[in-house]
Amino acid sequence: QISGDRLTIIPHEYPDLDAITAAWFVRMHALEERVRKTHQLWAEYVCRIDQGHTTLNPSQPVTPYSLFMMRMHQLRNERTTSKGMLLAGFEFLEKVLGWMEQGGDPSSPDADALTRLFPAEAKAVVEDLALYNQDLKRAEKLECTLPIKNGSGSRKVPGLWIEKPESAMFKSWARGDRERAGNDHGFVFLGVQVGDQRFILSVDPASDVYLKGLGAALEEAEVVKRKKLGLERVGENRPGYDSPDPWYDGRSPLHNYTIIDSPRCGTVLRAEEVRQLFQHWMAGIKTERPV
C-alpha cells in the first residue's frame, strides 16, 4: 500500500521464505537499490524451494533453507507476530546475501561457514535431524504404485505414512534419506497427518510420478460425509473448484499434482478413511512400467 511517500508491505500471515524474499525485493525496488547477481541467484533458489524442492541430505544438514526453517520454527514457538517474523526474515536475508557476496552458493553451501554465521540455528537443525530419526522408527514404510506424469503407466516408489511427526522438517529429511529409502530420490511419497483434521500427501516434485486424481477422490468423499453429518461448506466457491473450501489437489502449475492438502477448515475424514481412499486410488492404477 502506498500513502504519500510511505510504502506499507503486507505479506500473508506467518510469512515463509518466498513471502519474506518477495517483501525484501519490493523494499529494494522502493529504495531504488541495484539488483545484483547474488539477488538473482537467491531468487532462483527460493523459487525452487517454493516449488517443493526442499530435499535435505541427512549427511549434509546445514543449508540456507534448513537454517531459515529452524529460525522461523523457533519464532512460531515463541508466538512471534507476523511482523516480527518478517523483520527476523529480513535480518536473515541480510546475512545470507552478505555470505553470497563473499562467494557463498546456496545450492552448494559451505556448512562450516553457515554454522559460524548462524550458530543457534545450525544447532537446531542438528537437533531436528535427531527428531527425524526418532520419527522414522514409528513411521510406516510403504511401497506405492503411482502414475507417471507423462501418462505412460505407473511406477513403484518408496513412501512413508506418519501421524504428527515431531521433526519440523520431516518432509525434507525423508526426501533426502536415500540410504534408508533404498532409492536415489529418498522416500518419494509422504503421507503426513499434520493434525487431527489435516493431512498433506505429496511426492517429490523432482520425481516422474504425481498424485493426479487423488485430490478429487478425497474431495468427493469429503462432500459425501459432510452431507451425512450436516456440515456442508457454504460460501463462494474457490475458483476452479465446486466448493468454497475444497481439498487442494495440486493443480497449480507450480505443483503439477505433486501435493494434496486438506480443506483450510479441516477435513471430516478420519485418518483410516484417508488411508483407505489412498489405497483404493492406488489399486485403480493398472499399468506399471518397469523401473
TORLO-171530 format. One record per residue: residue number from 1; residue in one letter; x, y, z of N, C-alpha, C in turn. Coordinates in steps of 0.001 Angstrom, whole numbers. Layout:
N
<rec NUM, A, <X, Y, Z>, <X, Y, Z>, <X, Y, Z>> ...
***
This chain:
291
<rec 1, Q, <845, -1183, 0>, <0, 0, 0>, <886, 1241, 0>> <rec 2, I, <519, 2240, -810>, <1286, 3477, -891>, <415, 4630, -404>> <rec 3, S, <929, 5378, 552>, <229, 6546, 1076>, <1234, 7687, 1156>> <rec 4, G, <1121, 8626, 206>, <2103, 9690, 157>, <3471, 9123, -177>> <rec 5, D, <4444, 9391, 697>, <5788, 8852, 475>, <6041, 7625, 1351>> <rec 6, R, <4964, 7031, 1876>, <5096, 5874, 2756>, <4615, 4606, 2042>> <rec 7, L, <5448, 3573, 2059>, <5111, 2281, 1458>, <4906, 1258, 2571>> <rec 8, T, <3747, 608, 2569>, <3452, -440, 3549>, <3421, -1789, 2841>> <rec 9, I, <4269, -2717, 3280>, <4332, -4057, 2702>, <3516, -4998, 3582>> <rec 10, I, <2554, -5698, 2988>, <1670, -6580, 3751>, <1799, -8005, 3213>> <rec 11, P, <2647, -8834, 3813>, <2729, -10240, 3394>, <1589, -11031, 4031>> <rec 12, H, <1474, -12297, 3667>, <451, -13115, 4318>, <865, -13435, 5755>> <rec 13, E, <-72, -13927, 6538>, <184, -14226, 7942>, <1269, -15288, 8065>> <rec 14, Y, <2134, -15148, 9045>, <3252, -16061, 9272>, <4033, -16284, 7973>> <rec 15, P, <4689, -15235, 7473>, <5348, -15303, 6165>, <6430, -16379, 6096>> <rec 16, D, <6504, -17026, 4933>, <7510, -18051, 4703>, <8647, -17465, 3871>> <rec 17, L, <9534, -18329, 3387>, <10745, -17847, 2723>, <10436, -17032, 1474>> <rec 18, D, <9492, -17506, 656>, <9210, -16761, -580>, <8506, -15442, -289>> <rec 19, A, <7631, -15405, 724>, <6943, -14160, 1068>, <7931, -13125, 1608>> <rec 20, I, <8843, -13573, 2452>, <9838, -12659, 3016>, <10785, -12166, 1931>> <rec 21, T, <11190, -13060, 1043>, <12073, -12661, -52>, <11374, -11668, -977>> <rec 22, A, <10098, -11924, -1284>, <9345, -11004, -2143>, <9245, -9624, -1501>> <rec 23, A, <8962, -9589, -201>, <8874, -8311, 506>, <10223, -7590, 497>> <rec 24, W, <11280, -8367, 625>, <12639, -7800, 596>, <12902, -7118, -748>> <rec 25, F, <12527, -7787, -1841>, <12771, -7229, -3169>, <11873, -6022, -3445>> <rec 26, V, <10650, -6021, -2920>, <9787, -4842, -3046>, <10442, -3659, -2342>> <rec 27, R, <10967, -3912, -1171>, <11666, -2861, -410>, <12868, -2346, -1196>> <rec 28, M, <13635, -3269, -1782>, <14789, -2868, -2595>, <14364, -1960, -3744>> <rec 29, H, <13295, -2365, -4424>, <12813, -1587, -5567>, <12375, -195, -5120>> <rec 30, A, <11678, -131, -3989>, <11203, 1160, -3486>, <12373, 2076, -3142>> <rec 31, L, <13451, 1490, -2651>, <14632, 2273, -2280>, <15570, 2492, -3460>> <rec 32, E, <15162, 1964, -4633>, <15936, 2098, -5872>, <17347, 1537, -5721>> <rec 33, E, <17437, 412, -5012>, <18726, -260, -4867>, <18988, -1131, -6090>> <rec 34, R, <20248, -1275, -6428>, <20627, -2032, -7623>, <20501, -3533, -7376>> <rec 35, V, <19902, -4232, -8335>, <19794, -5690, -8259>, <21111, -6303, -8712>> <rec 36, R, <21693, -7114, -7851>, <22980, -7735, -8162>, <22790, -9210, -8526>> <rec 37, K, <23858, -9816, -9011>, <23811, -11218, -9416>, <23412, -12111, -8250>> <rec 38, T, <23890, -11784, -7052>, <23539, -12599, -5883>, <22034, -12577, -5622>> <rec 39, H, <21400, -11443, -5887>, <19948, -11356, -5702>, <19225, -12286, -6679>> <rec 40, Q, <19689, -12329, -7910>, <19080, -13214, -8906>, <19260, -14676, -8516>> <rec 41, L, <20452, -15028, -8041>, <20716, -16408, -7625>, <19836, -16794, -6435>> <rec 42, W, <19671, -15852, -5506>, <18828, -16132, -4340>, <17368, -16302, -4760>> <rec 43, A, <16894, -15458, -5664>, <15512, -15567, -6144>, <15278, -16926, -6805>> <rec 44, E, <16244, -17401, -7577>, <16124, -18714, -8224>, <16082, -19824, -7177>> <rec 45, Y, <16904, -19704, -6146>, <16944, -20696, -5067>, <15598, -20746, -4345>> <rec 46, V, <15056, -19582, -4027>, <13777, -19509, -3310>, <12637, -20040, -4173>> <rec 47, C, <12686, -19777, -5470>, <11650, -20282, -6373>, <11645, -21805, -6377>> <rec 48, R, <12821, -22416, -6367>, <12895, -23882, -6322>, <12319, -24405, -5009>> <rec 49, I, <12603, -23703, -3924>, <12049, -24090, -2621>, <10523, -24015, -2657>> <rec 50, D, <9997, -22930, -3229>, <8544, -22739, -3267>, <7860, -23803, -4121>> <rec 51, Q, <8563, -24353, -5093>, <8017, -25414, -5938>, <8089, -26777, -5263>> <rec 52, G, <8691, -26822, -4075>, <8739, -28077, -3331>, <10075, -28778, -3340>> <rec 53, H, <11091, -28148, -3936>, <12412, -28773, -3979>, <13154, -28463, -2672>> <rec 54, T, <12731, -29142, -1614>, <13238, -28842, -269>, <14045, -29991, 326>> <rec 55, T, <14541, -30866, -524>, <15262, -32045, -45>, <16484, -31661, 779>> <rec 56, L, <16652, -32355, 1917>, <17831, -32165, 2759>, <18560, -33495, 2889>> <rec 57, N, <19848, -33466, 2696>, <20679, -34655, 2851>, <21044, -34798, 4325>> <rec 58, P, <20621, -35876, 4993>, <20951, -36035, 6415>, <22448, -36000, 6709>> <rec 59, S, <23270, -36309, 5716>, <24722, -36269, 5931>, <25285, -34862, 5734>> <rec 60, Q, <24473, -33935, 5177>, <24876, -32542, 4989>, <23684, -31647, 5344>> <rec 61, P, <23370, -31557, 6629>, <22097, -30945, 7037>, <22016, -29428, 6989>> <rec 62, V, <23151, -28729, 7067>, <23119, -27270, 7198>, <23084, -26605, 5823>> <rec 63, T, <21958, -25971, 5516>, <21769, -25228, 4269>, <21032, -23935, 4592>> <rec 64, P, <21024, -22955, 3694>, <20228, -21753, 3963>, <18765, -22078, 4260>> <rec 65, Y, <18200, -23037, 3524>, <16800, -23403, 3740>, <16587, -23995, 5125>> <rec 66, S, <17422, -24945, 5531>, <17231, -25577, 6840>, <17437, -24571, 7972>> <rec 67, L, <18391, -23672, 7812>, <18624, -22646, 8833>, <17421, -21707, 8942>> <rec 68, F, <16895, -21289, 7794>, <15722, -20409, 7803>, <14534, -21097, 8460>> <rec 69, M, <14308, -22354, 8105>, <13169, -23084, 8654>, <13240, -23184, 10171>> <rec 70, M, <14415, -23454, 10702>, <14544, -23577, 12149>, <14409, -22224, 12841>> <rec 71, R, <14860, -21159, 12173>, <14678, -19819, 12738>, <13190, -19482, 12831>> <rec 72, M, <12444, -19752, 11773>, <11009, -19468, 11780>, <10267, -20383, 12760>> <rec 73, H, <10702, -21633, 12849>, <10086, -22574, 13793>, <10240, -22065, 15229>> <rec 74, Q, <11415, -21552, 15538>, <11655, -21001, 16874>, <10752, -19794, 17127>> <rec 75, L, <10614, -18926, 16138>, <9787, -17732, 16299>, <8314, -18089, 16483>> <rec 76, R, <7839, -19105, 15756>, <6448, -19535, 15937>, <6229, -20084, 17339>> <rec 77, N, <7203, -20845, 17833>, <7091, -21382, 19195>, <7065, -20267, 20233>> <rec 78, E, <7723, -19158, 19917>, <7748, -18008, 20821>, <6544, -17093, 20602>> <rec 79, R, <5632, -17517, 19713>, <4423, -16750, 19380>, <4759, -15340, 18882>> <rec 80, T, <5804, -15270, 18082>, <6196, -14004, 17477>, <5139, -13562, 16472>> <rec 81, T, <4879, -12273, 16390>, <3902, -11757, 15435>, <4420, -11926, 14008>> <rec 82, S, <3501, -11824, 13056>, <3897, -11926, 11650>, <4886, -10820, 11284>> <rec 83, K, <4684, -9621, 11836>, <5621, -8532, 11568>, <6995, -8870, 12131>> <rec 84, G, <7010, -9442, 13323>, <8283, -9829, 13921>, <8998, -10882, 13098>> <rec 85, M, <8227, -11822, 12534>, <8818, -12858, 11692>, <9368, -12257, 10404>> <rec 86, L, <8653, -11273, 9857>, <9121, -10610, 8642>, <10438, -9888, 8894>> <rec 87, L, <10521, -9170, 9999>, <11749, -8439, 10319>, <12904, -9397, 10592>> <rec 88, A, <12613, -10504, 11278>, <13649, -11515, 11510>, <14097, -12131, 10192>> <rec 89, G, <13144, -12301, 9271>, <13485, -12818, 7950>, <14376, -11861, 7184>> <rec 90, F, <14114, -10563, 7301>, <14975, -9564, 6661>, <16398, -9648, 7214>> <rec 91, E, <16502, -9803, 8524>, <17822, -9924, 9149>, <18547, -11162, 8628>> <rec 92, F, <17800, -12261, 8493>, <18377, -13495, 7959>, <18875, -13270, 6531>> <rec 93, L, <18055, -12617, 5702>, <18440, -12376, 4314>, <19683, -11506, 4213>> <rec 94, E, <19789, -10504, 5061>, <20975, -9645, 5042>, <22241, -10464, 5251>> <rec 95, K, <22185, -11393, 6197>, <23353, -12227, 6479>, <23643, -13191, 5331>> <rec 96, V, <22594, -13828, 4822>, <22790, -14802, 3741>, <23300, -14122, 2476>> <rec 97, L, <22717, -12986, 2128>, <23160, -12285, 928>, <24583, -11766, 1090>> <rec 98, G, <24939, -11366, 2306>, <26324, -10976, 2568>, <27273, -12146, 2383>> <rec 99, W, <26859, -13321, 2861>, <27648, -14550, 2670>, <27783, -14875, 1189>> <rec 100, M, <26720, -14680, 430>, <26774, -14944, -1004>, <27684, -13954, -1721>> <rec 101, E, <27707, -12721, -1265>, <28603, -11728, -1868>, <30065, -12133, -1702>> <rec 102, Q, <30338, -12928, -668>, <31699, -13418, -425>, <31965, -14737, -1149>> <rec 103, G, <31044, -15144, -2008>, <31250, -16359, -2794>, <30400, -17541, -2385>> <rec 104, G, <29559, -17397, -1357>, <28713, -18498, -916>, <27661, -18864, -1956>> <rec 105, D, <27403, -20148, -2097>, <26428, -20644, -3066>, <25330, -21400, -2319>> <rec 106, P, <24089, -20907, -2317>, <23022, -21585, -1566>, <22733, -22993, -2063>> <rec 107, S, <23019, -23268, -3333>, <22758, -24601, -3879>, <23862, -25595, -3552>> <rec 108, S, <25017, -25095, -3129>, <26139, -25956, -2739>, <26868, -25284, -1581>> <rec 109, P, <26211, -25219, -423>, <26701, -24369, 664>, <27884, -24941, 1439>> <rec 110, D, <28671, -24025, 1983>, <29754, -24371, 2905>, <29134, -24424, 4305>> <rec 111, A, <28937, -25632, 4816>, <28245, -25803, 6096>, <28994, -25137, 7240>> <rec 112, D, <30316, -25201, 7229>, <31099, -24597, 8310>, <30904, -23084, 8346>> <rec 113, A, <30930, -22460, 7177>, <30751, -21009, 7118>, <29352, -20617, 7585>> <rec 114, L, <28353, -21367, 7176>, <26983, -21063, 7593>, <26782, -21306, 9085>> <rec 115, T, <27440, -22321, 9622>, <27335, -22605, 11056>, <27925, -21464, 11874>> <rec 116, R, <29034, -20900, 11401>, <29627, -19752, 12100>, <28703, -18540, 12017>> <rec 117, L, <27989, -18419, 10911>, <27105, -17273, 10710>, <25805, -17410, 11505>> <rec 118, F, <25319, -18653, 11627>, <24053, -18921, 12319>, <24236, -20069, 13317>> <rec 119, P, <24990, -19875, 14393>, <25290, -20993, 15304>, <24057, -21591, 15983>> <rec 120, A, <23134, -20758, 16454>, <21948, -21279, 17148>, <21058, -22060, 16190>> <rec 121, E, <20873, -21524, 14993>, <20029, -22201, 14007>, <20661, -23513, 13548>> <rec 122, A, <21988, -23523, 13386>, <22674, -24749, 12970>, <22524, -25839, 14028>> <rec 123, K, <22604, -25453, 15301>, <22400, -26414, 16387>, <20978, -26971, 16340>> <rec 124, A, <20007, -26099, 16065>, <18610, -26535, 15984>, <18387, -27483, 14808>> <rec 125, V, <19103, -27268, 13708>, <18996, -28161, 12548>, <19438, -29567, 12922>> <rec 126, V, <20571, -29673, 13607>, <21090, -30984, 14022>, <20115, -31661, 14980>> <rec 127, E, <19523, -30883, 15882>, <18542, -31442, 16823>, <17290, -31917, 16087>> <rec 128, D, <16893, -31191, 15052>, <15710, -31592, 14290>, <15975, -32879, 13510>> <rec 129, L, <17199, -33050, 13041>, <17565, -34295, 12363>, <17448, -35476, 13323>> <rec 130, A, <17833, -35273, 14574>, <17696, -36336, 15579>, <16219, -36686, 15789>> <rec 131, L, <15348, -35675, 15767>, <13905, -35932, 15891>, <13393, -36721, 14691>> <rec 132, Y, <13908, -36407, 13514>, <13513, -37169, 12320>, <13883, -38637, 12479>> <rec 133, N, <15071, -38892, 12984>, <15500, -40282, 13172>, <14565, -41025, 14120>> <rec 134, Q, <14048, -40321, 15129>, <13080, -40941, 16034>, <11723, -41125, 15344>> <rec 135, D, <11305, -40123, 14563>, <10045, -40234, 13820>, <10068, -41437, 12883>> <rec 136, L, <11205, -41650, 12260>, <11312, -42717, 11267>, <11067, -44088, 11887>> <rec 137, K, <11379, -44221, 13166>, <11192, -45509, 13839>, <9712, -45877, 13956>> <rec 138, R, <8827, -44871, 14006>, <7396, -45171, 14142>, <6615, -44930, 12848>> <rec 139, A, <7286, -44427, 11826>, <6618, -44235, 10539>, <6444, -45578, 9838>> <rec 140, E, <5380, -45705, 9080>, <5139, -46929, 8312>, <5757, -46781, 6927>> <rec 141, K, <6605, -47725, 6565>, <7205, -47710, 5231>, <6259, -48381, 4242>> <rec 142, L, <6110, -47755, 3075>, <5181, -48237, 2058>, <5889, -48411, 724>> <rec 143, E, <5372, -49318, -76>, <5733, -49367, -1492>, <4506, -48897, -2254>> <rec 144, C, <4614, -47752, -2913>, <3461, -47108, -3531>, <3523, -47214, -5049>> <rec 145, T, <2409, -47562, -5649>, <2293, -47574, -7106>, <1610, -46287, -7535>> <rec 146, L, <2357, -45418, -8217>, <1854, -44093, -8558>, <1950, -43846, -10059>> <rec 147, P, <1035, -43031, -10601>, <1055, -42749, -12041>, <2249, -41892, -12445>> <rec 148, I, <2766, -42166, -13640>, <3866, -41386, -14191>, <3298, -40125, -14849>> <rec 149, K, <3999, -39027, -14709>, <3477, -37727, -15117>, <3100, -37632, -16591>> <rec 150, N, <3831, -38291, -17454>, <3512, -38164, -18879>, <2407, -39103, -19329>> <rec 151, G, <1799, -39811, -18383>, <663, -40660, -18714>, <999, -42031, -19239>> <rec 152, S, <2268, -42436, -19133>, <2671, -43734, -19687>, <2838, -44784, -18598>> <rec 153, G, <1767, -45072, -17896>, <1813, -46146, -16909>, <2076, -45661, -15503>> <rec 154, S, <2699, -46525, -14705>, <2923, -46228, -13294>, <4292, -46727, -12871>> <rec 155, R, <4648, -46366, -11638>, <5940, -46786, -11102>, <5805, -47036, -9604>> <rec 156, K, <6549, -48016, -9099>, <6596, -48260, -7658>, <7692, -47394, -7040>> <rec 157, V, <7331, -46696, -5972>, <8279, -45820, -5291>, <8168, -46036, -3786>> <rec 158, P, <9246, -45783, -3041>, <9182, -45912, -1583>, <8452, -44733, -958>> <rec 159, G, <7723, -45005, 111>, <6990, -43944, 782>, <6916, -44152, 2279>> <rec 160, L, <6426, -43130, 2963>, <6231, -43174, 4412>, <4844, -42646, 4741>> <rec 161, W, <4251, -43215, 5790>, <2980, -42701, 6330>, <3196, -42493, 7820>> <rec 162, I, <2900, -41286, 8300>, <3187, -40987, 9701>, <2152, -40025, 10272>> <rec 163, E, <1890, -40172, 11554>, <984, -39283, 12277>, <1785, -38301, 13113>> <rec 164, K, <1587, -37027, 12863>, <2147, -35927, 13653>, <3642, -36105, 13947>> <rec 165, P, <4485, -36005, 12949>, <5928, -36104, 13193>, <6416, -34978, 14096>> <rec 166, E, <7407, -35293, 14917>, <7988, -34301, 15818>, <8961, -33386, 15080>> <rec 167, S, <9613, -33898, 14072>, <10584, -33117, 13314>, <9885, -32023, 12521>> <rec 168, A, <10391, -30804, 12624>, <9807, -29682, 11884>, <10059, -29805, 10386>> <rec 169, M, <11121, -30515, 10011>, <11480, -30653, 8595>, <11431, -32112, 8164>> <rec 170, F, <10443, -32840, 8668>, <10332, -34270, 8373>, <10342, -34536, 6870>> <rec 171, K, <9552, -33773, 6125>, <9455, -33999, 4679>, <10818, -33857, 4004>> <rec 172, S, <11539, -32829, 4359>, <12822, -32579, 3706>, <13853, -33649, 4035>> <rec 173, W, <13883, -34084, 5293>, <14813, -35156, 5672>, <14459, -36451, 4953>> <rec 174, A, <13163, -36778, 4912>, <12729, -38036, 4289>, <13068, -38062, 2805>> <rec 175, R, <12912, -36920, 2136>, <13203, -36868, 703>, <14694, -37028, 418>> <rec 176, G, <15513, -36659, 1377>, <16953, -36789, 1168>, <17555, -38048, 1757>> <rec 177, D, <16723, -38880, 2393>, <17212, -40078, 3086>, <17333, -41251, 2109>> <rec 178, R, <18291, -41168, 1219>, <18465, -42183, 175>, <18841, -43534, 758>> <rec 179, E, <19669, -43510, 1784>, <20171, -44770, 2338>, <19032, -45629, 2881>> <rec 180, R, <18167, -45045, 3720>, <17118, -45856, 4337>, <15909, -46067, 3421>> <rec 181, A, <15794, -45233, 2401>, <14723, -45446, 1421>, <15130, -46485, 386>> <rec 182, G, <16449, -46681, 250>, <16932, -47601, -775>, <16640, -47089, -2172>> <rec 183, N, <16687, -45751, -2325>, <16299, -45125, -3583>, <17071, -43821, -3734>> <rec 184, D, <17499, -43506, -4942>, <18267, -42285, -5170>, <17467, -41022, -4881>> <rec 185, H, <16130, -41142, -4841>, <15270, -39981, -4582>, <14729, -39963, -3156>> <rec 186, G, <15253, -40822, -2269>, <14733, -40876, -913>, <13319, -41437, -896>> <rec 187, F, <12561, -41083, 134>, <11166, -41515, 225>, <10333, -40588, -666>> <rec 188, V, <9946, -41095, -1817>, <9297, -40262, -2835>, <7901, -39828, -2402>> <rec 189, F, <7112, -40749, -1838>, <5765, -40413, -1369>, <5766, -40219, 140>> <rec 190, L, <5038, -39202, 598>, <4869, -38968, 2033>, <3399, -38705, 2335>> <rec 191, G, <2855, -39478, 3267>, <1519, -39237, 3784>, <1658, -38791, 5226>> <rec 192, V, <1385, -37529, 5490>, <1641, -36953, 6811>, <346, -36425, 7415>> <rec 193, Q, <-28, -36969, 8565>, <-1141, -36406, 9323>, <-565, -35290, 10181>> <rec 194, V, <-787, -34060, 9749>, <-199, -32903, 10422>, <-908, -32615, 11736>> <rec 195, G, <-2238, -32745, 11731>, <-3046, -32518, 12927>, <-4255, -33421, 12887>> <rec 196, D, <-5158, -33246, 13845>, <-6331, -34118, 13912>, <-7179, -34045, 12647>> <rec 197, Q, <-7212, -32882, 12000>, <-8075, -32705, 10830>, <-7313, -32243, 9591>> <rec 198, R, <-6005, -32451, 9594>, <-5228, -32021, 8424>, <-4255, -33104, 7984>> <rec 199, F, <-4254, -33354, 6682>, <-3350, -34320, 6066>, <-2692, -33662, 4857>> <rec 200, I, <-1406, -33912, 4690>, <-698, -33468, 3494>, <-82, -34696, 2839>> <rec 201, L, <-493, -34971, 1611>, <31, -36087, 840>, <846, -35501, -302>> <rec 202, S, <2055, -36005, -503>, <2907, -35388, -1511>, <3893, -36384, -2093>> <rec 203, V, <4426, -36018, -3251>, <5544, -36747, -3844>, <6638, -35742, -4159>> <rec 204, D, <7840, -36223, -4275>, <8965, -35366, -4626>, <8692, -34743, -5996>> <rec 205, P, <8651, -33404, -6093>, <8370, -32778, -7393>, <9438, -33060, -8440>> <rec 206, A, <10628, -33491, -7992>, <11688, -33820, -8945>, <11536, -35229, -9513>> <rec 207, S, <10619, -36021, -8962>, <10403, -37383, -9453>, <9505, -37349, -10688>> <rec 208, D, <9315, -38516, -11321>, <8476, -38567, -12526>, <7063, -39069, -12235>> <rec 209, V, <6674, -39111, -10955>, <5323, -39541, -10597>, <4550, -38382, -9970>> <rec 210, Y, <3210, -38519, -9977>, <2388, -37495, -9336>, <1130, -38121, -8763>> <rec 211, L, <252, -37287, -8188>, <-935, -37767, -7477>, <-2224, -37301, -8144>> <rec 212, K, <-2178, -37077, -9434>, <-3350, -36565, -10141>, <-4528, -37523, -9994>> <rec 213, G, <-5652, -37000, -9553>, <-6851, -37798, -9340>, <-7121, -38112, -7885>> <rec 214, L, <-6075, -38147, -7064>, <-6263, -38476, -5651>, <-6990, -37357, -4914>> <rec 215, G, <-6630, -36115, -5205>, <-7298, -34994, -4551>, <-8790, -34974, -4839>> <rec 216, A, <-9155, -35277, -6082>, <-10574, -35316, -6454>, <-11302, -36426, -5708>> <rec 217, A, <-10640, -37573, -5533>, <-11252, -38691, -4803>, <-11478, -38335, -3340>> <rec 218, L, <-10519, -37650, -2743>, <-10655, -37232, -1349>, <-11761, -36189, -1201>> <rec 219, E, <-11830, -35258, -2141>, <-12866, -34227, -2091>, <-14250, -34841, -2264>> <rec 220, E, <-14371, -35820, -3134>, <-15660, -36490, -3328>, <-16122, -37159, -2035>> <rec 221, A, <-15188, -37831, -1353>, <-15527, -38473, -77>, <-15862, -37428, 986>> <rec 222, E, <-15177, -36298, 947>, <-15436, -35199, 1884>, <-16866, -34686, 1722>> <rec 223, V, <-17279, -34485, 473>, <-18626, -33977, 186>, <-19686, -34940, 712>> <rec 224, V, <-19499, -36233, 443>, <-20473, -37242, 868>, <-20599, -37274, 2386>> <rec 225, K, <-19470, -37272, 3081>, <-19522, -37382, 4541>, <-20073, -36108, 5178>> <rec 226, R, <-19694, -34946, 4638>, <-20218, -33695, 5189>, <-21741, -33612, 5022>> <rec 227, K, <-22241, -34128, 3916>, <-23690, -34119, 3706>, <-24380, -34992, 4742>> <rec 228, K, <-23800, -36148, 5038>, <-24373, -37040, 6048>, <-24360, -36398, 7432>> <rec 229, L, <-23296, -35634, 7713>, <-23148, -35015, 9030>, <-23852, -33667, 9141>> <rec 230, G, <-24348, -33154, 8017>, <-24968, -31832, 8038>, <-23951, -30722, 8210>> <rec 231, L, <-22758, -30918, 7660>, <-21673, -29946, 7813>, <-21197, -29429, 6455>> <rec 232, E, <-22147, -29210, 5547>, <-21763, -28726, 4218>, <-21047, -27377, 4312>> <rec 233, R, <-20079, -27191, 3440>, <-19342, -25932, 3381>, <-20148, -24920, 2567>> <rec 234, V, <-20206, -23704, 3046>, <-21013, -22677, 2382>, <-20121, -21502, 2000>> <rec 235, G, <-20625, -20704, 1059>, <-19875, -19544, 608>, <-19556, -19645, -872>> <rec 236, E, <-18848, -18645, -1366>, <-18473, -18610, -2781>, <-17402, -19661, -3055>> <rec 237, N, <-17590, -20412, -4135>, <-16646, -21479, -4458>, <-15258, -20929, -4760>> <rec 238, R, <-14255, -21685, -4358>, <-12880, -21358, -4713>, <-12755, -21452, -6234>> <rec 239, P, <-12104, -20484, -6885>, <-12003, -20510, -8350>, <-11491, -21856, -8871>> <rec 240, G, <-12258, -22438, -9795>, <-11875, -23706, -10395>, <-12375, -24928, -9660>> <rec 241, Y, <-12980, -24728, -8486>, <-13469, -25840, -7672>, <-14983, -25740, -7500>> <rec 242, D, <-15580, -26824, -7013>, <-17022, -26856, -6746>, <-17325, -26687, -5264>> <rec 243, S, <-16397, -26113, -4528>, <-16558, -25919, -3088>, <-15818, -24661, -2670>> <rec 244, P, <-16303, -23975, -1626>, <-15589, -22803, -1126>, <-14303, -23165, -392>> <rec 245, D, <-14206, -24400, 67>, <-13031, -24810, 848>, <-12739, -26290, 578>> <rec 246, P, <-12228, -26597, -618>, <-12029, -27993, -1007>, <-10677, -28541, -567>> <rec 247, W, <-10492, -29835, -771>, <-9153, -30404, -749>, <-8383, -29768, -1907>> <rec 248, Y, <-7182, -29266, -1623>, <-6340, -28758, -2710>, <-5722, -29956, -3409>> <rec 249, D, <-5927, -30063, -4724>, <-5494, -31259, -5446>, <-4156, -31115, -6148>> <rec 250, G, <-3484, -29970, -5964>, <-2163, -29795, -6550>, <-2176, -29286, -7968>> <rec 251, R, <-3303, -28711, -8407>, <-3447, -28354, -9821>, <-2628, -27152, -10272>> <rec 252, S, <-2108, -26362, -9350>, <-1286, -25219, -9755>, <-103, -25693, -10603>> <rec 253, P, <237, -24954, -11675>, <1410, -25333, -12478>, <2690, -25430, -11652>> <rec 254, L, <2748, -24690, -10548>, <3920, -24778, -9674>, <4039, -26155, -9038>> <rec 255, H, <2901, -26819, -8820>, <2893, -28102, -8112>, <2666, -29306, -9025>> <rec 256, N, <1917, -29127, -10106>, <1659, -30208, -11067>, <1225, -31497, -10375>> <rec 257, Y, <265, -31375, -9469>, <-346, -32526, -8785>, <660, -33326, -7942>> <rec 258, T, <1659, -32644, -7408>, <2625, -33338, -6550>, <2325, -33157, -5071>> <rec 259, I, <1300, -32369, -4729>, <953, -32182, -3318>, <-562, -32027, -3176>> <rec 260, I, <-1092, -32600, -2109>, <-2521, -32526, -1790>, <-2643, -32084, -339>> <rec 261, D, <-3555, -31151, -79>, <-3726, -30631, 1281>, <-5210, -30602, 1636>> <rec 262, S, <-5498, -30764, 2921>, <-6872, -30776, 3422>, <-7541, -29418, 3246>> <rec 263, P, <-8864, -29364, 3354>, <-9549, -28072, 3381>, <-8994, -27204, 4509>> <rec 264, R, <-9032, -25897, 4310>, <-8487, -24988, 5324>, <-9209, -25129, 6657>> <rec 265, C, <-10506, -25450, 6608>, <-11276, -25596, 7844>, <-11044, -26953, 8498>> <rec 266, G, <-10286, -27826, 7847>, <-10054, -29174, 8361>, <-10983, -30174, 7694>> <rec 267, T, <-10545, -31405, 7604>, <-11349, -32450, 6984>, <-12196, -33181, 8026>> <rec 268, V, <-13337, -33703, 7587>, <-14150, -34544, 8477>, <-13776, -36016, 8311>> <rec 269, L, <-12907, -36307, 7362>, <-12471, -37686, 7152>, <-11498, -38097, 8252>> <rec 270, R, <-11668, -39295, 8777>, <-10755, -39816, 9789>, <-9481, -40325, 9122>> <rec 271, A, <-8447, -40515, 9932>, <-7157, -40957, 9402>, <-7285, -42260, 8623>> <rec 272, E, <-8048, -43211, 9173>, <-8184, -44502, 8496>, <-8946, -44370, 7179>> <rec 273, E, <-9853, -43380, 7101>, <-10586, -43167, 5853>, <-9673, -42577, 4781>> <rec 274, V, <-8831, -41634, 5173>, <-7883, -41049, 4221>, <-6942, -42125, 3699>> <rec 275, R, <-6466, -42954, 4613>, <-5559, -44030, 4212>, <-6255, -45027, 3275>> <rec 276, Q, <-7479, -45404, 3588>, <-8218, -46348, 2745>, <-8475, -45776, 1357>> <rec 277, L, <-8795, -44492, 1287>, <-9016, -43848, -3>, <-7738, -43833, -831>> <rec 278, F, <-6613, -43611, -164>, <-5328, -43635, -865>, <-5054, -45021, -1428>> <rec 279, Q, <-5283, -46053, -616>, <-5054, -47430, -1061>, <-5996, -47781, -2218>> <rec 280, H, <-7251, -47355, -2117>, <-8229, -47649, -3170>, <-7843, -46941, -4465>> <rec 281, W, <-7396, -45707, -4344>, <-6965, -44954, -5531>, <-5780, -45634, -6196>> <rec 282, M, <-4802, -46077, -5399>, <-3649, -46781, -5974>, <-4071, -48072, -6661>> <rec 283, A, <-5048, -48757, -6080>, <-5499, -50027, -6660>, <-6091, -49835, -8048>> <rec 284, G, <-6541, -48626, -8348>, <-7116, -48350, -9661>, <-6089, -48005, -10714>> <rec 285, I, <-4818, -47934, -10305>, <-3745, -47638, -11256>, <-3256, -48960, -11823>> <rec 286, K, <-3551, -49221, -13081>, <-3382, -50557, -13646>, <-1996, -50828, -14230>> <rec 287, T, <-1576, -49998, -15150>, <-398, -50311, -15954>, <867, -49868, -15257>> <rec 288, E, <1813, -50760, -15156>, <3076, -50432, -14483>, <4230, -50524, -15461>> <rec 289, R, <5070, -49517, -15458>, <6261, -49525, -16294>, <7450, -49927, -15445>> <rec 290, P, <8336, -50798, -15922>, <9498, -51213, -15129>, <10381, -50027, -14777>> <rec 291, V, <11018, -50109, -13598>, <11921, -49038, -13171>, <13167, -49055, -14040>> 
***
